[in-house]
Amino acid sequence: MRKIGLFIGIFMVIITFGLNILGLMRLIPLYITTPLLFLSLLVTVTIYNNRNRFRGFR
């Protein structure tokens, strides 16, 4: 399940990076594409960071 989420996150980063390039060419508003890129990067890093976390001895 986590590998699928990581794959989807990386895919979303690639898609939003392409949209951000279109935003830099002024084809799409940049104030829409930049937060999308930030959120996709944040979700991907969060999914990757929670993979090997020690959760205690319970």
C-alpha positions in Angstrom: 0.0 0.0 0.0 2.8 2.4 0.9 4.6 1.6 -2.4 1.5 2.5 -4.4 1.1 5.8 -2.5 4.8 6.6 -3.1 4.4 5.8 -6.8 1.3 8.0 -7.1 3.1 10.8 -5.2 6.0 10.7 -7.6 3.6 10.6 -10.6 1.8 13.6 -9.2 5.1 15.5 -8.7 5.9 14.9 -12.4 2.5 16.1 -13.5 2.5 19.2 -11.4 6.1 20.0 -12.5 4.9 20.0 -16.1 2.0 22.2 -15.1 4.4 24.6 -13.4 6.6 24.8 -16.5 3.4 25.8 -18.4 2.8 28.4 -15.7 6.3 29.8 -16.2 5.5 30.1 -19.9 2.4 32.1 -18.8 -0.1 29.6 -20.3 -1.6 28.7 -16.9 -1.7 31.1 -14.0 1.4 30.6 -11.8 -0.5 31.2 -8.5 -2.4 28.0 -9.3 0.4 25.7 -10.3 2.9 26.6 -7.6 0.7 25.5 -4.6 -0.2 22.3 -6.5 3.5 21.5 -6.9 4.2 22.3 -3.3 1.4 20.1 -2.0 2.4 17.2 -4.2 6.0 17.4 -3.0 4.8 17.7 0.6 2.6 14.6 0.3 5.3 12.6 -1.4 7.9 13.5 1.2 5.4 12.7 4.0 4.6 9.3 2.6 8.3 8.5 2.1 9.3 9.8 5.6 6.7 7.6 7.5 8.0 4.4 6.1 10.5 3.3 8.6 9.5 5.0 11.8 10.0 3.3 15.2 6.6 3.1 16.9 7.6 1.8 20.3 7.5 -1.6 22.1 3.8 -2.0 22.6 
